[in-house]
Amino acid sequence: MKDDASVVFAYYKDGATNPTFLYFSHGLKEIKC
């Protein structure tokens, strides 16, 4: 996944120690594993 031309937001939910990331799908390709 290349995210160099995408907008990514990260935020912390209440009481969480790990951030939650939001990727806008306009610049991402779907990959099936």
GIQUI-V651425 format. One record per residue. RES is the residue in three letters. PHI is phi as a letter, one per 30 degrees, with the letter a starting at -180 (* if undefined). PSI is psi in whole degrees, 0 to 359 (999 if undefined). Layout:
# GIQUI-V651425
((RES PHI PSI) (RES PHI PSI))
This chain:
# GIQUI-V651425
((MET * 126) (LYS c 121) (ASP c 19) (ASP d 343) (ALA c 19) (SER c 167) (VAL c 125) (VAL b 128) (PHE c 142) (ALA b 137) (TYR b 161) (TYR c 126) (LYS d 162) (ASP e 119) (GLY i 2) (ALA d 146) (THR c 341) (ASN c 142) (PRO d 158) (THR c 130) (PHE c 138) (LEU c 118) (TYR c 130) (PHE d 129) (SER d 357) (HIS d 326) (GLY c 12) (LEU c 146) (LYS c 141) (GLU d 132) (ILE b 125) (LYS c 132) (CYS c 999))
